[in-house]
């Protein structure tokens, strides 16, 4: 296993992983039609645009035998109620058949180190309240429910919660 910074050539693979992971992780949470209509090409385009525009988003990838099997996206916290010394994990995605091998733990370590190197003192992330597996994973990495909640529309209204960790 190897963790490295994403390269432009990774965009197609990241798009595939993003869609595949959503379709598995959010089955029974997000409406099936919404999951079925996700496009790996649209997701890949998002990664290409963000790398081309230098949006201060960093992407780390986890490789197994030279094949990208997961990724994490990090950067400055987008929440207006948080201080400027707060970073954010925007997302972490591991292919379903590659979960349970420690990729998520290694990506979190990589992301936390990068956020510390950016001089952030705290990290936050948002997770759907119905995604208990993700909440438990992040708790095991030292994140705790912070108290803020919000709603997001993904084919239906879903509650998301903010989790926080000191760096």
N, C-alpha and C positions, 0 to 999 in steps of 0.2 A: 504494500500500500504506500502511496505517495500523495502528499498534498502539495499543490503548487498553485500559483496565480493563473487564472484563466487567460487564454490567448484568443485572438479573434477567430482562429480556426476551430475553436470549441463551440461556437454559437449553435450550430446545428444539433450537436449532441446535447447541449444544455436545454434547448427547446424540447427535444425528445424526452429528456429526463423530467423536465418540468411538467409536461402533460401526463406522462405515465404515472408519476408520483401523485399528482392531483387526482387522477382517475381512481387510484387505489385508496389513498388516504382519506378522501372525502366522499367515498361511496357511502350512501345512506345519510350523508350530511348535506351535501350540495345536490340539487336536483340532477337526476341522471341525464336529462337532455342537455343541460349546461356542460356537464363533463364530457359527454359524447361529442359536443360541438367544439371542443378545444382543439386548437391547431398548433402542432409542433413548429410549423413554419412561422406563425405569428409570434410565438415565444422566442424562436431563434432571432427574429427580426428585432425584438426588444433588446436582446443581448448585444446584437451588432450595433444598434443605435447607441446604447449606453457606453459601449467601449469606444465607439467613434467620437462621441460627444464629451467624453471625459466628465461624466456627471458626479465624480467623487464617489462612485459606487465601486467597491472592490469585490471581485468574485474569486473565490478559491475553489479548486476542483480536487476531488479525491479520485485517484486512479488505482485500479487493480489490474495488474498485468498490462499496463500501458493503455487501458481503456477507462475513460471517464465514467464513473459509476454514481457520482453525486456531486453536489456543489452547495456553497453557502454564499449569500450576498450580504454585504455589510456597508456601513457608512454612517454619516451624521444622522442623528435622530430627527425624524420629520415632525415630531409632536411639538406644537407651539408651547405647551405647558411645561416642557422639560428644559433644563439649563443647557447651555452651549457645550458643556463638558460631557454630554451624553451621546453615546453611539447607539447604533441599532443593528440588530440582525434582521434584515428584511425578509429573508427566507432561507431555509435549509431543506434540501431535497436529496433523497437517496433512492435509487431504483429499488422497488419492492423486493426483488430477489437478491439484493446486495445488503439489505438491512440485517442487523444483528452481527456484523463483522467488525464493528468499531469505527466505521467511516464517519458516522455522525459525531462521535466523541472527538475524533481527530479534527474534523472540520470546525467544531466549536472551539477547540484549543487554538487552531489557526486564526479563527475570527477574533477571539478574545485578545490574542497577542497583537494582531493588527490594530484593533481598536485602541489598545493601550499605547501602541506606537504612534497613533494619531493624537495622543494626549487626552483621550476620553477617560473619565473616571468611573463611569457607569454605563451599562448596556441594557437596552430594553428590547423586547420583541412582542409581537402581537400573535395570538393564537386563537383559533375558533374555540369557544367554550365547549362545544360538542366533541372536539378532538382530544379526548382524554389521553390517548396514547402519546400525543405530542406534548401535552401538559406534563405528563409524568416524566417524559424524557428530559424536558427542560428543567424540571424540578431536580432531577438527578444530577444536573450540571450546575446546580446552585442558583437557578432562577426561582423567584417567588412571585406569586400574584401580588401586584402592586396596588390594585384597587380600582384603577380606571377601566371602564368598559365602554364599548361603542358598538355600533351595528354596521354591517356591511351587506350590500345587496349582491348576492350571487345566485340569481334565479329565485331567490327568496331571501327574506331578511334573517340574517344570522348574527348572533352575538359574538363579539371577539373580546378577549381580555388582554390586558397588558401585564407582562412579567418583567422583572427587573433584577439586575445583579450588579454588585460593586465589582469593579475591575481591580 
